[in-house]
Amino acid sequence: MTRSTSRRQVLGAFGALGLSAALPMSALAQGAWPTAKPVRIVVPFAPGGTTDILARVIAPELSKALGQSFVVDNRAGAGGNIGAEIVAKSPGDGYTLLMGTVGTHGINKALYAKLPYDPQKDFVPVTLVAGVPNVMIMNTQRAKALGINTVADFVRYAKANPGKLNMASSGNGTSIHLAGELFKSRNGIFMTHIPYRGSGPAMTDMLAGAMDVMFDNLPSAMPHIQAGNLKAFAVTSAVRSTALPDVPTVAEAGNLPGFEASSWFGLLAPAGTPADIVGRIQQETAKALNSPAVKERLLAQGAIPGGNTPAEFASMIQSEITKWAAVVKTSGARVD
């Protein structure tokens, strides 16, 4: 190596360093992400439920848009707390995301005496993916055998047979659980709550007739309702679902004014994740949710696509924590 060559290399190195120093850190982060490795979307419930369904709709869209694999990682247990804690303790480098829910980021703070994460301090909201109503369902043959055709029939049977009905849920603290608890409270009935590690395993037992009733998220229940294996009695939203226009709301069918217990699902990143990375994920997710193919697919399943900004999603989470604290208090539900 000659002296002149060495000098040119040194000067070139300093020039590159100078250029890098002149670039803002956000530009460097944006240029480097997501090239190092696949991005993991943690789903805090078992496969087959709505949380899992939505993550698997969004993951390939983000993979195509950002040129890196987005993989779904199911980490079920404790009403979503196990998966949420994993993400809360992960590096804020853009390579780990959470498909959070109304349970992990709205309900659990009031429901659990001790939560292993802070739903606001430990996360950066990215965007709402979808909002969905829950639907009160029974195995069709089971409902027929018990002579239950309406919400009113169900309440009469429950009152005449206290403790004989089992209520399945996707886990303690989920909106599926709380919708059922609120229904019990408002009607003055008792059912035994059986929590599962996700909607998928609970649905397996519902289809087998091993469970009596469930207030499942509509997207995961819809195929079985359409196939005639499950009977839909009512939706838990304030208004009827366009996906099931002939199915009344619980407020209508049960004469329970003001009854509302819907679900939502959204992407969140660990605290400290750079704003430019959060912004890119939000923008690409919103584009995907507004694409005709994805939008039509979600609406057909009873899900309403989201795509709001990180600030709007953060505000929504704050209001949901306040709302569900009141619902938990009214229902009397508690998990220690």
RORO-376304 format. One line per 3 residues: number of its first residue (from 1); their letters; for each residue x, y, z of C-alpha. Coordinates in Angstrom, 1 decimal, always signed. Layout:
! RORO-376304
NUM = a = X Y Z | ...
! end
This chain:
! RORO-376304
1 = mtr = +0.0 +0.0 +0.0 | +1.5 +3.4 -1.0 | +1.5 +6.5 +1.1
4 = sts = -0.9 +8.3 -1.3 | -3.3 +5.3 -1.3 | -3.2 +5.2 +2.5
7 = rrq = -3.8 +8.9 +2.7 | -6.8 +8.6 +0.3 | -8.3 +5.8 +2.4
10 = vlg = -7.9 +7.7 +5.6 | -9.5 +10.9 +4.1 | -12.3 +8.8 +2.6
13 = afg = -12.9 +7.2 +6.0 | -13.1 +10.6 +7.7 | -15.4 +11.8 +4.9
16 = alg = -17.7 +9.0 +5.5 | -17.7 +9.6 +9.2 | -18.4 +13.2 +8.6
19 = lsa = -21.3 +12.4 +6.4 | -22.7 +10.0 +8.9 | -22.4 +12.5 +11.7
22 = alp = -24.2 +15.1 +9.6 | -27.2 +12.7 +9.1 | -29.9 +12.8 +11.9
25 = msa = -30.2 +9.6 +13.9 | -33.7 +9.0 +12.6 | -32.3 +8.8 +9.0
28 = laq = -29.7 +6.3 +10.1 | -32.3 +4.2 +12.0 | -34.7 +4.3 +9.1
31 = gaw = -32.0 +3.2 +6.7 | -30.9 +0.3 +8.9 | -34.4 -1.0 +9.7
34 = pta = -35.7 -3.6 +9.0 | -32.7 -5.3 +7.4 | -31.0 -7.0 +10.4
37 = kpv = -33.5 -9.8 +11.0 | -37.2 -10.7 +10.7 | -39.7 -8.6 +12.7
40 = riv = -41.7 -10.6 +15.3 | -45.3 -9.9 +16.0 | -46.2 -11.4 +19.4
43 = vpf = -49.8 -12.6 +19.6 | -50.6 -13.1 +23.3 | -53.1 -15.8 +22.7
46 = apg = -53.3 -19.3 +21.0 | -53.7 -19.7 +17.3 | -57.2 -19.5 +15.8
49 = gtt = -58.6 -16.6 +17.6 | -59.3 -13.1 +16.3 | -56.0 -11.7 +17.6
52 = dil = -54.1 -14.4 +15.7 | -56.3 -13.9 +12.6 | -55.6 -10.2 +12.4
55 = arv = -51.9 -10.6 +13.0 | -51.8 -13.1 +10.1 | -53.6 -10.7 +7.8
58 = iap = -51.2 -7.8 +8.6 | -47.9 -9.7 +8.7 | -47.6 -10.5 +5.0
61 = els = -48.8 -7.0 +4.0 | -46.0 -5.5 +6.1 | -43.5 -8.0 +4.7
64 = kal = -44.3 -7.0 +1.2 | -44.2 -3.3 +2.0 | -41.0 -3.2 +4.0
67 = gqs = -39.0 -6.0 +2.3 | -38.4 -8.0 +5.5 | -40.2 -11.0 +7.0
70 = fvv = -42.8 -10.3 +9.7 | -43.5 -13.5 +11.6 | -46.3 -14.3 +14.1
73 = dnr = -45.2 -15.7 +17.5 | -48.1 -17.0 +19.7 | -47.3 -16.6 +23.4
76 = aga = -50.5 -17.5 +25.2 | -51.4 -17.4 +28.9 | -52.7 -15.2 +31.8
79 = ggn = -55.3 -13.4 +29.7 | -52.6 -12.0 +27.3 | -50.2 -10.9 +30.1
82 = iga = -47.5 -13.4 +29.2 | -47.1 -12.2 +25.6 | -47.5 -8.6 +26.6
85 = eiv = -44.8 -8.9 +29.2 | -42.4 -10.4 +26.7 | -42.8 -7.4 +24.4
88 = aks = -42.6 -4.9 +27.2 | -39.2 -6.3 +28.2 | -37.9 -6.6 +24.6
91 = pgd = -35.5 -4.0 +23.1 | -37.1 -1.0 +21.4 | -35.4 -1.6 +18.1
94 = gyt = -38.4 -2.2 +15.9 | -37.9 -6.0 +15.7 | -40.5 -6.9 +18.2
97 = llm = -44.2 -5.8 +18.1 | -47.3 -6.8 +20.1 | -50.7 -7.4 +18.7
100 = gtv = -52.3 -5.9 +21.7 | -56.0 -6.2 +22.6 | -58.7 -4.4 +24.7
103 = gth = -57.7 -7.0 +27.3 | -54.0 -6.4 +27.5 | -54.3 -2.6 +27.1
106 = gin = -57.7 -1.7 +28.4 | -59.1 -4.3 +30.8 | -56.2 -6.0 +32.6
109 = kal = -55.0 -2.9 +34.5 | -58.2 -2.9 +36.5 | -58.8 -6.7 +36.6
112 = yak = -55.4 -7.9 +37.9 | -54.2 -7.0 +41.3 | -50.6 -7.1 +40.0
115 = lpy = -49.8 -6.6 +36.3 | -46.3 -7.6 +35.1 | -46.2 -4.6 +32.7
118 = dpq = -47.6 -1.1 +32.5 | -49.9 -0.8 +29.4 | -48.9 +2.8 +28.8
121 = kdf = -45.3 +3.3 +30.2 | -43.9 +0.1 +28.7 | -45.3 +0.5 +25.2
124 = vpv = -45.4 +2.9 +22.3 | -48.8 +2.7 +20.5 | -48.5 +2.2 +16.7
127 = tlv = -52.0 +1.9 +15.3 | -55.4 +0.4 +15.8 | -55.8 -2.6 +13.5
130 = agv = -59.5 -3.3 +13.9 | -62.5 -3.0 +16.2 | -64.9 -5.9 +16.4
133 = pnv = -68.1 -6.7 +18.3 | -68.4 -9.8 +20.4 | -71.2 -12.2 +19.6
136 = mim = -73.2 -14.4 +22.1 | -73.1 -17.9 +20.7 | -74.1 -21.5 +21.6
139 = ntq = -73.5 -24.8 +19.9 | -76.6 -25.1 +17.6 | -77.5 -28.6 +18.7
142 = rak = -76.9 -27.8 +22.3 | -79.2 -24.8 +22.1 | -81.9 -26.9 +20.4
145 = alg = -81.7 -29.6 +23.1 | -82.2 -27.0 +25.8 | -85.0 -25.3 +24.0
148 = int = -83.1 -22.0 +23.9 | -83.9 -19.9 +20.8 | -83.5 -16.3 +22.0
151 = vad = -81.6 -14.3 +24.6 | -84.7 -14.2 +26.7 | -84.9 -18.0 +26.6
154 = fvr = -81.3 -18.2 +27.7 | -81.8 -16.0 +30.7 | -84.9 -17.9 +31.8
157 = yak = -83.0 -21.2 +31.6 | -80.1 -19.8 +33.5 | -82.3 -18.5 +36.3
160 = anp = -84.1 -21.8 +36.5 | -80.9 -23.8 +36.5 | -78.2 -21.7 +38.4
163 = gkl = -74.7 -23.0 +38.0 | -75.6 -25.6 +35.3 | -74.3 -23.5 +32.4
166 = nma = -70.6 -23.2 +31.5 | -69.3 -20.0 +29.9 | -66.1 -20.3 +27.8
169 = ssg = -63.7 -17.5 +27.3 | -60.3 -16.9 +25.6 | -58.8 -16.2 +29.1
172 = ngt = -59.2 -14.1 +32.2 | -59.5 -10.4 +31.5 | -60.3 -10.7 +27.8
175 = sih = -63.3 -8.8 +26.4 | -64.8 -12.2 +25.8 | -64.7 -12.9 +29.5
178 = lag = -65.8 -9.4 +30.6 | -68.7 -9.3 +28.1 | -70.0 -12.5 +29.7
181 = elf = -69.4 -11.2 +33.3 | -71.3 -8.0 +32.4 | -74.1 -10.1 +30.9
184 = ksr = -74.3 -12.2 +34.1 | -74.3 -9.1 +36.3 | -77.0 -7.2 +34.4
187 = ngi = -79.3 -10.3 +34.3 | -78.7 -11.5 +37.8 | -77.6 -15.0 +36.7
190 = fmt = -74.8 -17.3 +37.5 | -72.7 -19.3 +35.0 | -69.3 -21.1 +35.7
193 = hip = -66.5 -19.3 +33.8 | -64.0 -21.6 +32.1 | -61.0 -19.6 +30.8
196 = yrg = -58.9 -21.0 +27.9 | -55.5 -20.0 +26.5 | -57.2 -18.3 +23.5
199 = sgp = -60.4 -18.2 +21.5 | -59.2 -21.1 +19.3 | -59.1 -23.8 +22.0
202 = amt = -62.3 -22.5 +23.5 | -64.0 -22.7 +20.1 | -62.9 -26.3 +19.7
205 = dml = -64.9 -27.2 +22.9 | -67.8 -25.0 +21.8 | -68.1 -26.8 +18.5
208 = aga = -67.9 -30.2 +20.4 | -70.8 -29.1 +22.6 | -68.6 -29.3 +25.7
211 = mdv = -69.2 -25.6 +26.6 | -72.6 -23.9 +26.7 | -72.1 -20.3 +25.8
214 = mfd = -69.3 -17.9 +24.7 | -69.2 -14.2 +23.9 | -66.6 -14.6 +21.2
217 = nlp = -65.0 -12.0 +18.9 | -67.1 -12.0 +15.7 | -64.3 -12.8 +13.2
220 = sam = -63.3 -16.1 +14.8 | -66.9 -17.1 +15.3 | -68.3 -16.0 +11.9
223 = phi = -67.2 -19.1 +9.8 | -68.9 -21.4 +12.3 | -72.1 -19.3 +12.4
226 = qag = -72.2 -19.3 +8.6 | -71.8 -23.1 +8.6 | -74.7 -23.5 +11.0
229 = nlk = -72.6 -25.1 +13.7 | -73.1 -22.2 +16.1 | -76.2 -20.1 +16.8
232 = afa = -75.7 -16.4 +17.2 | -78.1 -14.8 +19.7 | -76.8 -11.2 +19.9
235 = vts = -73.8 -9.0 +19.3 | -72.4 -7.0 +22.2 | -71.8 -3.7 +20.3
238 = avr = -74.0 -0.7 +20.6 | -75.4 -1.2 +17.1 | -75.9 -4.2 +14.9
241 = sta = -73.0 -5.6 +12.9 | -73.2 -5.1 +9.1 | -71.8 -8.7 +8.9
244 = lpd = -74.8 -10.1 +10.8 | -77.6 -7.5 +10.2 | -80.4 -9.8 +11.3
247 = vpt = -78.8 -10.5 +14.7 | -79.9 -8.1 +17.4 | -77.7 -6.4 +19.9
250 = vae = -77.7 -7.6 +23.5 | -79.3 -4.3 +24.5 | -82.1 -5.0 +22.1
253 = agn = -82.6 -8.7 +22.6 | -82.0 -8.7 +26.4 | -83.8 -5.5 +27.2
256 = lpg = -80.5 -4.2 +28.7 | -80.2 -0.5 +27.7 | -76.6 +0.7 +27.4
259 = fea = -75.1 -2.7 +27.2 | -71.9 -2.5 +25.2 | -68.7 -4.6 +25.4
262 = ssw = -66.8 -4.7 +22.1 | -63.2 -5.6 +21.3 | -60.3 -4.0 +19.6
265 = fgl = -56.8 -5.0 +18.4 | -53.8 -2.9 +17.6 | -50.0 -3.0 +17.1
268 = lap = -47.7 -1.7 +19.9 | -44.0 -1.5 +20.2 | -41.7 -1.6 +23.3
271 = agt = -41.0 +1.8 +24.9 | -38.0 +3.5 +23.4 | -38.7 +2.3 +19.8
274 = pad = -37.7 +5.2 +17.5 | -40.5 +7.4 +16.3 | -39.5 +7.0 +12.6
277 = ivg = -39.8 +3.2 +12.8 | -43.2 +3.5 +14.6 | -44.3 +5.9 +11.9
280 = riq = -43.3 +3.6 +9.1 | -45.1 +0.7 +10.6 | -48.2 +2.8 +11.2
283 = qet = -48.2 +4.2 +7.6 | -47.8 +0.8 +6.0 | -50.4 -0.8 +8.2
286 = aka = -52.9 +1.9 +7.4 | -52.2 +1.5 +3.7 | -52.8 -2.3 +4.0
289 = lns = -56.0 -1.8 +6.0 | -57.3 +0.6 +3.4 | -56.5 -1.6 +0.4
292 = pav = -59.7 -3.0 -1.2 | -58.7 -6.7 -0.7 | -57.8 -6.4 +3.0
295 = ker = -60.7 -4.0 +3.8 | -63.2 -6.3 +2.2 | -61.8 -9.4 +3.9
298 = lla = -62.0 -7.8 +7.4 | -65.5 -6.3 +6.9 | -66.8 -9.7 +5.7
301 = qga = -65.6 -11.2 +9.0 | -67.3 -8.4 +11.1 | -64.1 -6.4 +11.8
304 = ipg = -63.9 -2.7 +11.2 | -60.4 -1.7 +9.9 | -58.4 +0.9 +11.9
307 = gnt = -55.2 +2.7 +10.9 | -55.2 +5.7 +13.2 | -52.1 +7.6 +14.2
310 = pae = -49.9 +6.7 +17.2 | -51.2 +9.7 +19.1 | -54.8 +8.9 +18.3
313 = fas = -54.2 +5.3 +19.4 | -52.6 +6.4 +22.7 | -55.6 +8.6 +23.4
316 = miq = -57.9 +5.7 +22.7 | -56.0 +3.4 +25.1 | -56.3 +6.0 +27.9
319 = sei = -60.1 +6.3 +27.4 | -60.4 +2.5 +27.2 | -58.6 +2.0 +30.5
322 = tkw = -61.0 +4.4 +32.1 | -64.0 +2.8 +30.5 | -63.1 -0.8 +31.4
325 = aav = -62.2 +0.1 +35.0 | -65.9 +1.0 +35.5 | -67.0 -2.2 +33.7
328 = vkt = -64.7 -4.4 +35.9 | -66.1 -2.7 +39.0 | -69.7 -3.1 +37.9
331 = sga = -69.2 -6.8 +37.0 | -67.3 -7.6 +40.2 | -64.7 -9.6 +38.2
334 = rvd = -61.3 -9.9 +39.7 | -58.1 -11.9 +39.1 | -55.4 -12.1 +41.8
! end
